[in-house]
Amino acid sequence: MTTVITGASKGIGLELAKQLIAMKKNVISCARSDGFTFLDLERQSSIYALRDELLDTPINLLVCNAGVFLDKGESINSGYPSIKWEKTFSVNVTSVFLLIQCLLPNIIKAKGKIAIISSQMGSQSKANGGSYIYRASKAAVLNLGRNLASDLKKNGVAVGIYHPGWVKTDMGGEQADISAAESAKGLLQRFDSLSLAKTGCFENWNGKTHPL
């Protein structure tokens, strides 16, 4: 079984990789840092290079975990510059689609699964204001995942979208509710239970269905 994980150099991605490796799974951990399979999600050429590197390797699970949160604390009066919109959507949305598109033959070959890490902040039920860029990107990738689920079901590929919890990472901060290890453990259980019958689901890390 081969799993590809983006954003695997820290936080949830690193914990997912560690726990899978402890289970003796084959993991391709992608990041820009040394010691990882190189992948720069802001460069389409880097995504293509990963596709070429993997060739016809069957992929049982693709975890689209990498993401950025650049507009924390921005003011509606003077903040939210266009460059932050562009970079956030490039990493959080566009690269997710391009990576899935490039690796889809590998995933279909394995009748594999796709797990997309979104956030409760992309849910219409959590419209608490602020962080407009991040919220919009996570809403977009939630919608993307659900539509991919509809289209890929005929290929035997299940797609799940997940809120990882409020996690103690560089992004979530030390005041968050759970550790990256707890989040990863729960998410791996969600990925394991993902099936064509559940494709298009939006779930919390702990297994509860999340409102759209």
Secondary structure per residue as TSV (DSSP state, phi and psi in degrees):
chain	resnum	aa	ss	phi	psi
A	1	M	-	360.0	128.3
A	2	T	E	-115.2	128.2
A	3	T	E	-117.5	132.7
A	4	V	E	-108.0	128.1
A	5	I	E	-125.2	129.0
A	6	T	E	-94.8	156.7
A	7	G	S	62.1	41.4
A	8	A	T	-92.0	5.6
A	9	S	T	-87.5	-11.5
A	10	K	S	-160.6	171.0
A	11	G	H	59.1	-139.2
A	12	I	H	-62.4	-42.2
A	13	G	H	-60.2	-42.8
A	14	L	H	-63.9	-42.0
A	15	E	H	-67.5	-39.3
A	16	L	H	-58.2	-46.5
A	17	A	H	-62.8	-45.6
A	18	K	H	-58.8	-46.3
A	19	Q	H	-69.2	-36.8
A	20	L	H	-67.9	-41.1
A	21	I	H	-63.8	-36.9
A	22	A	H	-63.9	-24.7
A	23	M	T	-87.8	6.3
A	24	K	T	69.3	29.0
A	25	K	-	-88.1	153.0
A	26	N	E	-84.4	117.9
A	27	V	E	-121.7	130.2
A	28	I	E	-104.4	102.9
A	29	S	E	-93.2	114.5
A	30	C	E	-104.9	135.2
A	31	A	E	-169.5	173.9
A	32	R	S	-86.9	-12.4
A	33	S	S	-77.1	156.5
A	34	D	T	-61.0	145.7
A	35	G	T	91.0	0.8
A	36	F	S	-124.6	159.8
A	37	T	E	-63.8	119.6
A	38	F	E	-67.5	131.3
A	39	L	-	-154.4	116.8
A	40	D	-	-108.2	105.0
A	41	L	T	-71.0	-10.0
A	42	E	T	-85.7	-5.2
A	43	R	-	-119.8	114.4
A	44	Q	H	-59.3	-33.8
A	45	S	H	-63.0	-31.1
A	46	S	H	-70.8	-38.0
A	47	I	H	-64.2	-42.8
A	48	Y	H	-63.7	-37.5
A	49	A	H	-64.4	-38.5
A	50	L	H	-64.5	-43.4
A	51	R	H	-56.1	-45.3
A	52	D	H	-67.6	-34.6
A	53	E	H	-67.4	-38.5
A	54	L	H	-79.8	-20.9
A	55	L	T	50.2	-119.6
A	56	D	T	-104.4	25.0
A	57	T	-	-62.4	122.5
A	58	P	-	-65.1	134.6
A	59	I	-	-112.8	116.0
A	60	N	S	-80.4	-30.6
A	61	L	E	-149.4	125.6
A	62	L	E	-110.4	121.0
A	63	V	E	-108.4	108.7
A	64	C	E	-88.4	87.8
A	65	N	-	-103.7	-29.8
A	66	A	-	-60.5	142.5
A	67	G	-	-167.1	161.9
A	68	V	-	-128.4	151.6
A	69	F	-	-132.3	94.0
A	70	L	-	-102.0	-10.1
A	71	D	-	-112.0	20.9
A	72	K	T	-61.7	125.3
A	73	G	T	82.4	4.2
A	74	E	-	-67.9	151.8
A	75	S	-	-100.4	136.2
A	76	I	T	-64.4	-21.7
A	77	N	T	-76.1	-35.2
A	78	S	T	-141.2	-1.7
A	79	G	-	-97.1	-161.3
A	80	Y	-	59.5	53.7
A	81	P	-	-66.3	155.4
A	82	S	H	-59.7	-32.8
A	83	I	H	-62.1	-33.7
A	84	K	H	-73.1	-34.9
A	85	W	H	-61.7	-46.2
A	86	E	H	-63.8	-47.5
A	87	K	H	-68.4	-41.4
A	88	T	H	-63.0	-47.4
A	89	F	H	-68.7	-32.3
A	90	S	I	-59.7	-46.6
A	91	V	I	-81.5	-46.3
A	92	N	I	-81.9	-20.0
A	93	V	I	-127.9	-62.9
A	94	T	I	-57.9	-45.9
A	95	S	H	-66.4	-30.2
A	96	V	H	-62.6	-48.2
A	97	F	H	-63.7	-47.1
A	98	L	H	-62.3	-39.1
A	99	L	H	-66.2	-44.7
A	100	I	H	-62.0	-43.8
A	101	Q	H	-58.7	-44.9
A	102	C	H	-68.9	-36.9
A	103	L	H	-97.6	2.7
A	104	L	H	-58.4	-42.1
A	105	P	H	-58.2	-37.3
A	106	N	H	-67.1	-38.3
A	107	I	H	-71.5	-44.0
A	108	I	H	-61.5	-39.0
A	109	K	H	-57.5	-35.4
A	110	A	T	-94.6	-0.2
A	111	K	T	50.0	48.1
A	112	G	-	-84.8	-169.4
A	113	K	E	-127.0	155.4
A	114	I	E	-124.0	126.2
A	115	A	E	-115.4	122.8
A	116	I	E	-111.5	122.4
A	117	I	E	-86.2	111.5
A	118	S	-	-105.0	-133.8
A	119	S	-	-170.4	153.7
A	120	Q	G	-61.8	-21.0
A	121	M	G	-71.9	-9.5
A	122	G	G	-94.8	-1.3
A	123	S	S	-83.8	141.2
A	124	Q	G	-64.8	-21.5
A	125	S	G	-80.6	-6.7
A	126	K	G	-120.7	40.5
A	127	A	-	-85.0	76.0
A	128	N	-	-94.8	3.8
A	129	G	S	88.2	161.5
A	130	G	S	74.0	171.7
A	131	S	-	47.3	46.9
A	132	Y	H	-60.3	-36.9
A	133	I	H	-69.1	-50.5
A	134	Y	H	-62.7	-45.4
A	135	R	H	-59.0	-45.7
A	136	A	H	-63.2	-39.5
A	137	S	H	-67.7	-38.2
A	138	K	H	-74.9	-30.0
A	139	A	H	-67.0	-40.6
A	140	A	H	-64.4	-43.4
A	141	V	H	-73.4	-27.1
A	142	L	H	-64.1	-47.2
A	143	N	H	-63.6	-42.0
A	144	L	H	-57.2	-48.3
A	145	G	H	-61.2	-41.3
A	146	R	H	-68.2	-36.0
A	147	N	H	-74.1	-36.2
A	148	L	H	-62.0	-38.3
A	149	A	H	-58.8	-42.1
A	150	S	H	-63.2	-42.7
A	151	D	H	-77.8	-32.3
A	152	L	H	-92.1	-7.7
A	153	K	G	-58.7	-37.6
A	154	K	G	-66.3	-20.0
A	155	N	G	-91.4	1.3
A	156	G	T	79.9	17.8
A	157	V	-	-108.0	122.7
A	158	A	E	-94.8	142.3
A	159	V	E	-124.6	127.3
A	160	G	E	-121.5	146.5
A	161	I	E	-119.7	138.2
A	162	Y	E	-137.2	140.7
A	163	H	E	-94.8	118.5
A	164	P	-	-80.0	1.1
A	165	G	-	92.8	171.8
A	166	W	S	-88.3	106.9
A	167	V	B	-112.4	142.1
A	168	K	S	-75.3	82.5
A	169	T	S	-130.5	-178.4
A	170	D	T	-58.3	-35.1
A	171	M	T	-78.3	-43.3
A	172	G	T	-81.0	-28.1
A	173	G	-	87.0	163.6
A	174	E	T	-71.0	-18.3
A	175	Q	T	-82.6	-0.5
A	176	A	S	-66.5	170.1
A	177	D	S	-79.7	-40.7
A	178	I	B	-132.1	161.5
A	179	S	-	-82.2	162.8
A	180	A	H	-62.6	-34.2
A	181	A	H	-64.9	-40.9
A	182	E	H	-65.4	-44.6
A	183	S	H	-60.8	-46.8
A	184	A	H	-62.4	-42.1
A	185	K	H	-59.6	-45.6
A	186	G	H	-66.2	-42.0
A	187	L	H	-62.8	-40.2
A	188	L	H	-62.6	-34.8
A	189	Q	H	-66.2	-38.2
A	190	R	H	-64.8	-44.2
A	191	F	H	-62.9	-39.8
A	192	D	H	-63.9	-35.5
A	193	S	H	-86.5	-8.0
A	194	L	-	-64.2	132.4
A	195	S	-	-145.0	172.8
A	196	L	T	-61.9	-28.4
A	197	A	T	-68.2	-25.1
A	198	K	T	-107.1	3.1
A	199	T	T	-56.9	140.7
A	200	G	T	88.4	3.3
A	201	C	-	-67.4	150.3
A	202	F	E	-121.8	108.6
A	203	E	E	-125.9	153.3
A	204	N	E	-76.0	161.4
A	205	W	T	-56.6	-27.7
A	206	N	T	-92.4	7.1
A	207	G	S	98.5	-8.3
A	208	K	-	-77.7	139.7
A	209	T	B	-66.2	133.5
A	210	H	-	-97.9	134.6
A	211	P	-	-60.1	143.0
A	212	L	-	-71.9	360.0
